[in-house]
Amino acid sequence: MMRILIRRYKQHLQSTFMFAAMLICSVVFTSCEKDELEVQQNYPFELKVMPVPGEVKNGQTVEIRVTIERSGNFNDANYSIRYFQFDGQGTLRYHDELPYLPNDLYQLSAMQFRLYYTSQSIVSQSFDIWVSDNFGNEKQVSFQFNSKN
């Protein structure tokens, strides 16, 4: 009697074991379908700007310190800058380079940088700086200087 029960349950145990092995194999093989890992590349960023004077006189240069603060780090992220002046006249440049042309894109090589705005006007001046990355994220900072006699 005991031998009959062992044979009967042995057959059920073997089929249950085979079913469990097939289930585990199907889960393992379907989870490895992708050839590449998904790596997040697109991280939003913020611009932090140190305070600047509210007044500037004709010929005076103002230093603008800017930091790009990223929410994540991707080594192949590239940043560029452009500006547009809509009131008054002046020039914006990076370090000792030539002044930027309005609305042209310029590559940024650092996450912290200094811009230099030189007033060429006796009236108030306003301009925007736009920083963008190669994933389509873009941030704007506006500046306004009153004329100083």
SVG drawing of the C-alpha trace seen along z (x, -y; Angstrom):
<svg xmlns="http://www.w3.org/2000/svg" viewBox="-2 -112 43 114">
<polyline fill="none" stroke="black" stroke-width="0.4" points="0.0,0.0 2.8,-2.3 4.6,-1.6 1.5,-2.5 1.2,-5.9 4.9,-6.7 4.6,-5.9 1.4,-8.0 2.9,-11.1 6.3,-10.6 4.6,-11.2 2.8,-14.3 6.0,-15.7 8.0,-15.2 5.4,-17.0 5.2,-19.9 9.0,-20.2 9.1,-20.3 6.4,-23.0 8.3,-25.1 11.5,-24.7 9.9,-25.8 8.3,-28.8 11.6,-29.9 13.4,-29.5 10.8,-31.5 11.0,-34.4 14.8,-34.4 15.0,-34.3 12.4,-37.0 13.9,-39.4 17.1,-39.4 15.6,-40.4 17.2,-43.9 20.7,-44.2 21.4,-47.5 20.7,-49.0 18.6,-52.0 20.7,-54.9 19.1,-58.2 20.7,-61.0 18.3,-63.9 18.6,-65.7 16.9,-69.1 19.1,-71.9 18.7,-75.2 20.8,-78.4 22.1,-80.1 23.3,-83.6 25.1,-85.7 23.6,-89.1 24.6,-91.9 24.4,-95.7 21.2,-97.4 22.9,-100.4 25.7,-100.7 27.2,-103.7 28.4,-104.0 31.7,-102.1 31.4,-100.2 31.8,-96.4 29.7,-94.2 30.7,-90.6 27.9,-88.0 28.7,-84.7 26.6,-81.8 26.4,-78.2 24.6,-75.4 23.1,-73.0 22.2,-69.7 19.7,-67.3 21.8,-64.4 25.1,-63.8 25.6,-62.6 29.1,-63.0 28.0,-63.7 25.7,-66.6 26.8,-69.8 25.7,-73.3 25.5,-76.4 24.7,-80.0 23.1,-82.9 21.8,-86.3 19.4,-88.9 19.5,-92.6 16.2,-94.4 16.9,-97.7 20.0,-99.9 23.3,-98.9 26.2,-96.8 28.4,-93.8 28.5,-90.4 31.6,-88.3 33.1,-85.3 36.5,-85.9 38.9,-87.4 37.1,-86.2 35.5,-88.4 32.0,-89.8 29.1,-87.5 26.8,-88.3 23.1,-88.5 21.2,-85.3 24.3,-83.2 25.0,-80.0 28.3,-79.6 29.5,-76.4 30.1,-76.4 33.1,-74.4 32.4,-74.6 29.5,-74.4 30.6,-77.6 31.5,-80.5 31.8,-84.3 30.3,-86.6 31.2,-90.3 28.7,-92.8 30.0,-96.2 27.5,-99.1 27.6,-101.2 24.6,-103.3 23.4,-106.2 19.9,-104.7 18.6,-101.7 19.6,-98.3 17.9,-94.9 18.9,-91.6 18.2,-87.9 20.7,-85.0 19.5,-81.6 21.4,-78.4 20.4,-75.2 21.7,-71.6 21.9,-69.1 18.6,-67.4 16.4,-70.5 16.3,-71.8 16.6,-75.5 16.7,-78.1 16.4,-81.9 17.8,-84.6 16.9,-88.3 19.0,-91.3 18.1,-94.9 20.5,-97.8 19.4,-101.3 21.6,-104.1 24.1,-105.6 25.4,-109.1"/>
</svg>
